[in-house]
Amino acid sequence: MSTVVQPLSTTAQREHFEALAREAEQAMATSLPWYRVKMALLAGLGYVVIFGTLAVLLLIGALCVWAVLSGYLWVLLVKAKLLLAVPVIGFILMRALWVRIDAPTGRRVTKQDCPLLFEQIADLCRRMKAPRIHRVLIVNDANVSIAQIPRLGIFGWHRNYLVVGLPVLFMLSPEQVRAVLAHEIGHLSGNHSRFGGWIYRVRLSWFRIVAAFQHADSWASGLLARFFYWYAPYFSASSFALARANEYEADAAAASLTSPQAVGSALVAISTVPLFDAERYWEPFFKRADRESQVPRTPWSAYASYAAQRRIDQSDARALVTQSLKRETNYADTHPSVADRLNALHIGAELASTSQPLAAEAWLAPILPSLLTEFDHQWVQTHEDMWAQRFSQAQTLKATLTELEHKAPSSLSQDERWNVIAMKEHLDPTYDPLPAYRQYHADYPQDRAADLAIGRLLLSKEDRAGLQYLTRAAEEFRLVGAACQFVGSYAMRIGDKSLAEEWTRRAEGHYDAQVATYRERATLSAADTLTATRVPPKQLADLQDQLRKVEQVHHAWICEKATAVSTEPCYVLAVELEGFTGPSEQQDLMRILTSQVRYPGETFVILATGDGKAMAEKVKGIGMQVI
């Protein structure tokens, strides 16, 4: 009797990873030498598979050459019909090994562009005995990172990329940025734990290889991909302790080259200032799309001016730092929490006022105006359509709101009442929607969207009473994801680990349900269970009108496909044709039925002919006749 092995749930996968990571931490604490040996052997396993495949490829090549030079072997290969099979297998293996790993993208800068930045990088590489940086990229993220991209795919020969976020250069002093660069270069350093740094880089390489295999399309690539799908997460969990230790070592190395205060203040700033900038600059900036039709042409240049004048008062600074320190170290990231990293440096948490000039002004001065212009241009290209769409939507909302507000409140339908509150909340930043949502909820207590809105607003005010509303909202499948997101953010803000775990599990279960829903709604087979359905009268009449206008549609029946996850109905429509239709006509008809007809929900369409005849008979026997 065969047993179907069910895939692990997302929660089970996470817990398995965390258990392996904890075992790795214990093994490292118990016997560091033995743990290093185990990691070296495990890292070597990946290389054994890669170079073992390469060895087979070389053996096949040698066999082909031998076959040509040896007449007897040539005859054997011809008789065994292997003459073509041998090079074909070799080609397939070569394709499996030759995967492309994409390099990071950004605005490349050179030593001629910003000599002071490159002097700092060269000095740090020399003092830390790190390999040279081949490319320096400026990006619009508030982050700094090192990436080693192999020129030869999985065979290595790495090119080192240093990716520097422009916002980081506009929030830190030169000394603080030097500390951040030292931390990143420390991951490549020949000083301190060379073995730990190697493991840190290898674990990232395996994940890049897995990502590259996702685009492979041969069966041999699929075999290697299956191995790495198992191996990369296992190696990542088993080496987690070393990777985290490497983060502490990189901090210590950076502190020795700058100062613990420079490293600590940079950590605090990077974890807090982007939140401040989002609230004070970017959110008001994007809000302008509701009232300005023309997209701003200089967002980054304006940000540079804003950053030069940025002042964070003591109360805001304390709130930001307190929030940052509440985040705890976990197994989702090898980076320890800010609090733990500051403790390791033996310094306190303080959001220091940045001395002038900012690193961007000091190190990018020769190209800063042109760089900002480039970023402005790229931003406009990316956001121009979105801006115009948001402006148009805002004008529509304003017109609709004006029209609804002229109606007597008692005459508004349920949807209209909801829309008035939601539109006022979106359009008017001074409007407090909570009382209106509460009144709406009192009148329509079964509307879970109102529970979601009230719960969201209460948690934004740090009122724990919002949890009960979001718990009710999560009873409706389409609202689960949003409810989990709001509670998760709240739990992180207040440092409630048990609440965070509870809703993380709920979010993971919802994700699994979404995946299952997508899979079961992606196909229709004879094994599926069909059930009767009742299409709402208005939608049924609309569907009937549309189908009657399609030539050659004689009769149609509709039913539902039974799904494990009960969300919106998944319909099945069987169409009986009038007269004889050939294959090309049937294709044209299916194109019309699937692309030009509006259905009451997700709908499979089958023709009562050929392969679809048996399924159509099931639909006719169970479903309701549409026409």
C-alpha positions, 0 to 999 in steps of 0.5 A: 500500500503506497503512502502519499507524502505530504509536503511540510507546511510553511510553519513546519519548514520554519520550525525545522530550520530553527531547530537545525540552527539551534543545534548548530549553535549548541554544537559550536558552543560545545566543540568549535573544532568539530563543528568547523570540520562538520561545516567544511565537509558539508560545504564540500558536499556541494562542490563534490556534486558540482565537480562530480558532474563536471567529471562525468561531462569530461569522461563523456568527452573523452569517450567520444574522442576515444570512439573516434580514434578506436575503430573497434569502440566506434563499431560498438557504439554504432551497434549499441546506438549510443553514438548520438546519445553520448554527446547529447548526454554531455550537452545536457550536463553542460547546460545543467552546470552552466547557469547564469547568476545575475549581478546586482544593478545600480549606478556604477561609479569609478575612482575618477568619479569620486576619488575620496570614496575609493580611497576609503575602500582601498584603505579598508581592503588593504588594512583588512587583507580583503580582496579588491572591490571590482565594482562600486554601485550606488542604489536608492536603497537604505542599505550597504552590501557586498556581493560576490558574483561568479563570472563562471557560474557555479565554478566561481572566479568571483567579481566583488560588488560593493553596493552603497545606498544613496540614502545611507550616504545622506544620513551618515557622516563620513566616519559612520559610513567608513564603519559601515564599509568596514563591516561589509568588507570584513565579510571578505577579510583575511583577518579574524576568522577566515574560515567563518568568512568563507562559510558566510560567502559559501552559504550565499553562493548556494542560494544564488545557485538555487535561484539560477536553477529556477530558470533552467529548463532541462531535466538534468538541470532539474536533477541538480536543482532538486539536490540544491533545493534540499542542500542549500536550506540544510547548509544554511541552517547548519552553518547559521551559527557561523554566519551569525558569528561572522556578523559580530566579527565584522562589527568588531573588525569595523570598530577596530578600524574606526571606533565602537561609537562610529559602528554603533551610531551607524547601526542605530541610524540605519535602523531608525532614520529611514523610518523618520524619512519615510514619515517626514519626506516620502509619505508627504511627497507621494501624497501630493499625487492626490492633488498634483497632476504633474509628476515632480521632476526632482524627488532625489534632488529635493531629498538631498536638500531635505537631508541636509536640513534634517533635524530629529528632536530628542523625543522623536529620537528616543521613540525611534531608538526605543522601537529599534531596540525592541526588535529581537534577534531571531532565526529569520536573519543572520544579522543579530538585533541592534540591541545585541550588536550594541551590547557586543560593542559595549556601547549604549544606543543613541541616535547622534546628530550627524555632523556636517558634511554628510558622507554624500556631500564629502565623498560624492561631491564631484558627481553629486549634482549629475548623480542626483539628476540621473536618479531623478530621471530614473525615478520619473521614468519609473513612477510617471504612469503611477503618479498620473493614475493615482491623480486620476483616481483621486479626482474620481474619488473626490467627485464621487465623495462630493456626490455622496455627501449631497445625499441624505445620510439615511438614503445611502446604501451599505456600500455607499456608507462604506465608500464615504468613510474610506474615501474621506480617510484617504483624501483628508489627512485630518479626518479621524475615521474611527468613530464613523467605522464604529457606527458603520460596524454597529449597523452592519456587524457582519461586515468583517472589513469594518472589523479590519478597519477598526482593528487597524486604527486601534493598533495604530494608537497602540490600543490592544483592543484592536486585536479582537477586531482583527481576530474577527476580520481574520475569519474571512479568507480575503482579509487574513493576510492584512490582519496578520500584517497589522498584528505582526507590525504591532507585536514587533512594536511592543516586543510581544514575542508570543503574539508575534509567533501566534500571528506568524503561524496564522499568516503561514497557514494562510499562505499555505491555503493560498498556494493550495487554492491556486493549485486546485483552481489552476486545473480541471480534471475528471477526478474533481468533484462538481457540485450544484451552484446558484449564481446570483440573479443579476450576474446570471442575467448578465452571463445569459445576455453575453452567451446569447450573443456568441455565435454557435453557442447553443446551450450552456450549463454551469456548476461549481468545482468543489475546493478544499479551501472555501473562498469564492466559488470556482465555476465550470461552464459547459458549452454545447455548440450548434451545428458542426465546428472544426478545430480552428473554429473551436479554438476561435470560440474558446478564445472568445469565451475565455477572453471576452465574456465576463463571468461571476467569478473564476470559471473553467470553460469546456466545450461539449465535444471531443475530450471535453464531452465527458466532463460536459456531461457531468456539468449538465447532470449537476449544474443549472442551465444558463441558456 
